[in-house]
Amino acid sequence: MITVNLYYKGTNGNARAFADEMESSGIADAIRAEKGNLRYEYFQPLDDPETILLIDSWSDQAAIDAHHASPMMAQLAELRDKYDLHMTVERFVSDEYRPDEKYIRK
């Protein structure tokens, strides 16, 4: 699994408005329905109302590549420009090594 954390940064509530429009327009649901998408969720840091975090997980790189080639990417880019957002990205690849499991309360 590959997880990408995208931090959308804006001003005057634009990052939240972007996430709201992604949800209300159906673009987010269309991305969630793409083959290989495992997670597509927006969050807002408690200490930064001008940032929205997207946690976006995919089964593999081929699924991400197909997503990047999809028509939704153009729609997403249009909205990002509409709200004048800037981004930073973190990328994580999961492994099977789970030494922390004994500390996780389920």
C-alpha positions in Angstrom: 0.0 0.0 0.0 1.1 3.5 -0.8 -0.2 6.4 1.3 0.2 10.0 0.2 -0.5 12.8 2.7 -1.3 16.1 0.8 -1.4 19.3 2.8 -3.5 21.9 1.0 -2.7 25.4 2.3 -4.8 28.5 1.6 -6.1 31.7 3.1 -9.5 32.9 4.2 -10.9 29.4 4.6 -10.1 28.4 1.0 -8.6 25.1 1.9 -11.8 24.0 3.7 -14.0 25.4 0.9 -11.9 23.3 -1.6 -12.4 20.1 0.4 -16.1 20.9 0.8 -16.5 21.3 -2.9 -14.5 18.2 -3.6 -17.1 16.3 -1.5 -20.3 18.1 -2.7 -19.3 17.9 -6.4 -18.9 14.1 -6.2 -15.2 14.3 -7.3 -14.0 12.8 -4.0 -16.5 9.9 -4.3 -15.5 9.3 -7.9 -11.9 9.0 -6.7 -12.9 6.7 -3.9 -14.5 4.4 -6.5 -11.4 4.2 -8.6 -9.7 0.8 -8.9 -7.0 0.5 -6.2 -8.1 3.4 -4.0 -8.1 2.3 -0.4 -8.7 5.6 1.4 -9.5 9.2 0.4 -10.3 11.4 3.5 -9.9 15.0 4.4 -8.9 16.3 7.8 -8.2 19.7 9.4 -5.4 20.2 11.9 -6.7 21.6 15.2 -4.0 24.3 15.3 -4.2 25.4 11.6 -7.6 26.3 10.1 -5.9 27.3 6.8 -4.7 23.8 6.1 -6.6 20.7 5.0 -4.8 17.3 5.1 -5.8 14.7 2.5 -4.9 11.1 3.4 -4.9 9.2 0.1 -4.0 5.5 0.0 -3.7 3.2 -3.0 -3.0 -0.5 -3.5 0.1 0.1 -5.7 1.9 2.6 -8.0 -0.1 1.4 -11.0 -3.3 2.5 -9.3 -1.8 5.9 -8.6 -0.6 6.3 -12.2 -4.1 5.4 -13.5 -5.6 8.0 -11.1 -3.2 10.6 -12.2 -4.2 9.9 -15.9 -8.0 10.1 -15.0 -10.3 13.1 -15.9 -10.7 13.8 -12.2 -7.2 15.1 -12.0 -8.1 18.0 -14.3 -11.2 18.8 -12.2 -9.1 18.6 -9.1 -6.5 20.9 -10.5 -9.2 23.4 -11.6 -10.6 23.5 -8.0 -7.1 23.8 -6.6 -6.5 26.9 -8.8 -9.9 28.3 -8.1 -9.1 28.3 -4.3 -5.4 29.4 -4.9 -4.1 26.5 -2.8 -0.5 25.4 -2.4 0.6 21.9 -1.5 3.2 19.9 0.4 3.3 16.1 0.0 4.5 13.2 2.1 4.6 9.7 0.7 4.7 6.4 2.7 5.0 2.8 1.6 3.6 0.2 4.0 5.5 -2.8 5.0 4.6 -6.0 6.9 6.8 -5.3 9.9 4.6 -4.3 12.8 6.6 -4.0 16.0 4.2 -1.4 17.4 1.2 -3.7 17.4 1.6 -4.6 21.1 1.2 -0.9 21.9 -2.0 -0.4 20.0 -5.2 -0.6 21.9 -8.0 -2.0 19.8 
